[in-house]
Amino acid sequence: MDSKKSGSRTMMWSVIMSSPGPIVVGLGLLIGQSSTQIADFVRRSSELLAIIMAFAVYQMCNREGQIDTARKEKLERLSNLFVGAMMCLGGSVMLFLAFASEHGDKGNVIPGLVIALLGVLANTIFWRRYTKLNKAEPDAILAVQARLYRAKSLVDICVSTALLSVAIFPQALVSYYLDTIGSIIVALYLVYCGAKTIRERM
């Protein structure tokens, strides 16, 4: 029971910590037009939906005596398919935006950069936490959340690098390429993780 309570608390904090990201990055788009920042907004929004969905299903599946094994497995499968689909959706939109972006003034990318840097720290902590919880008591939802947060950590490192280059060298051609390449790497990795999650749950 303690393990389930710990898992529930961790997921609740995941929702709380992930909620400001899309808002801050979205507001940042009013003053910046980096393709990585636009892609990051799409990615964070889709991931937030996936995390909320997983949290709701985890709560339902772990109410003692209120759900049978078959229904629990079905809900877990649907939740993880949804998480995988959101990762694929976010990655696909990011890929499109990366190729559609044009070279030019990207504006102020500092809000997106700050969120990405904080994301590296927070997502790494959640990645390790979910991995530890899943090892202590294997759970389909926690296992997929560990994978999601591993992807989020690596993606935020990539996003931070791309946005930092834009912030330091806003007009340089190298910043344009790093920004575009950053978006493509993020997109492909998300699609890969999402497709892998969906394939395992089919």
Rosetta blueprint (number, residue, H / E / L):
1 M L
2 D H
3 S H
4 K H
5 K H
6 S H
7 G H
8 S H
9 R H
10 T H
11 M H
12 M H
13 W H
14 S H
15 V H
16 I H
17 M H
18 S H
19 S L
20 P H
21 G H
22 P H
23 I H
24 V H
25 V H
26 G H
27 L H
28 G H
29 L L
30 L L
31 I L
32 G E
33 Q L
34 S L
35 S H
36 T H
37 Q H
38 I H
39 A H
40 D H
41 F H
42 V H
43 R H
44 R H
45 S H
46 S H
47 E H
48 L H
49 L H
50 A H
51 I H
52 I H
53 M H
54 A H
55 F H
56 A H
57 V H
58 Y H
59 Q H
60 M H
61 C H
62 N L
63 R L
64 E L
65 G L
66 Q L
67 I L
68 D L
69 T H
70 A H
71 R H
72 K H
73 E H
74 K H
75 L H
76 E H
77 R H
78 L H
79 S H
80 N H
81 L H
82 F H
83 V H
84 G H
85 A H
86 M H
87 M H
88 C H
89 L H
90 G H
91 G H
92 S H
93 V H
94 M H
95 L H
96 F H
97 L H
98 A H
99 F H
100 A H
101 S L
102 E L
103 H L
104 G L
105 D L
106 K L
107 G E
108 N L
109 V L
110 I H
111 P H
112 G H
113 L H
114 V H
115 I H
116 A H
117 L H
118 L H
119 G H
120 V H
121 L H
122 A H
123 N H
124 T H
125 I H
126 F H
127 W H
128 R H
129 R H
130 Y H
131 T H
132 K H
133 L H
134 N H
135 K H
136 A H
137 E L
138 P L
139 D L
140 A H
141 I H
142 L H
143 A H
144 V H
145 Q H
146 A H
147 R H
148 L H
149 Y H
150 R H
151 A H
152 K H
153 S H
154 L H
155 V H
156 D H
157 I H
158 C H
159 V H
160 S H
161 T H
162 A H
163 L H
164 L H
165 S H
166 V H
167 A H
168 I H
169 F L
170 P L
171 Q L
172 A L
173 L H
174 V H
175 S H
176 Y H
177 Y H
178 L H
179 D H
180 T H
181 I H
182 G H
183 S H
184 I H
185 I H
186 V H
187 A H
188 L H
189 Y H
190 L H
191 V H
192 Y H
193 C H
194 G H
195 A H
196 K H
197 T H
198 I H
199 R H
200 E H
201 R H
202 M L
